[in-house]
Amino acid sequence: MIVPFFGLWVLAAGKQPKVINRIRMRDGVYTTPTAANGTLWVVTNRHLYAVGGGQGSGDRGQGKEK
C-alpha cells in the first residue's frame, strides 16, 4: 500500500541529493514553493503559508498560516 506524503522535502544543495528534513503539511502541496523578500511561500489546496521572515520582510512571514 502506498501512503501519500503531504508536505515538503528539504534537500541539501550539491551533486548528490541529501534529504535534510521532511515537513508535513495538512494538505497536498501542488505548486513549487516560492521565495520572495526573505519569506518562503507555500500553497496547498486549502491554505497559503508564509515561512521565514526577518529583516526586509515587514510583518509578514512569521511561520503562521495565512
C-alpha positions in Angstrom: 0.0 0.0 0.0 1.3 3.4 -1.0 0.7 6.2 1.6 0.8 9.7 0.2 3.1 12.2 1.9 1.6 15.7 2.1 4.5 18.1 2.6 7.8 19.5 1.6 11.2 17.8 1.2 14.2 19.9 2.2 17.3 18.9 0.3 20.9 20.0 0.7 22.5 21.7 -2.3 25.1 19.6 -4.2 25.6 16.9 -6.8 24.0 14.2 -4.8 20.6 14.8 -3.3 20.6 14.6 0.5 17.3 14.9 2.5 17.7 17.3 5.4 14.1 17.3 6.5 10.6 16.5 5.5 7.9 18.9 6.6 4.4 17.5 6.9 1.5 19.8 5.7 -2.2 19.4 6.4 -2.9 19.3 2.7 -1.0 18.4 -0.5 1.5 20.9 -1.9 0.7 21.2 -5.6 3.0 24.1 -6.6 6.6 24.9 -6.3 7.4 26.9 -3.1 8.4 30.5 -4.0 11.0 32.6 -2.1 10.5 36.3 -2.1 11.8 39.0 0.3 13.1 36.6 2.9 9.9 34.5 3.0 9.2 31.1 1.6 5.6 31.0 0.3 3.9 27.5 0.1 0.5 27.0 -1.4 -1.6 23.9 -0.6 -5.1 23.2 -2.0 -6.6 25.0 1.1 -4.0 27.4 2.6 -1.2 29.8 1.8 1.7 29.5 4.2 4.5 32.1 4.8 7.6 30.6 6.3 10.6 32.7 7.5 10.7 36.4 7.6 13.2 38.6 9.3 14.8 41.8 8.0 13.2 43.2 5.0 10.0 41.2 5.1 7.9 43.6 7.2 5.3 42.0 9.4 4.8 39.0 7.0 6.3 35.5 7.2 6.4 34.5 10.8 5.6 30.9 10.0 1.9 31.5 10.5 -0.9 30.2 8.4 -2.4 32.9 6.2 
